Amino acid sequence: MTTTAQEIYTHILRTLSPTERLRLANLILNDLVDQNLSVIDQSDSWSEQDVIDVTNFSLQYAVTIFPESEDM
């Protein structure tokens, strides 16, 4: 039986105090730094999903700063 991160969080971590959860997060992040894992893609190219995401964000932002107005 495999355990997912969500199951661990729900059954174990949620029961910890906020202080202990922060301490655990710190341990996990420091361990990742020590392992020198490269989890960020630093390439100069954009994937199709990147373009879709930035387009959607831009359109949503435009709607908030340029709300529909009556006749111009």
ABEGO torsion letter per residue (X at the ends): XBBBAAAAAAAAAAABBAAAAAAAAAAAAAAAAAAGBBABBABABBBAAAAAAAAAAAAAAAAAABBBBBBX
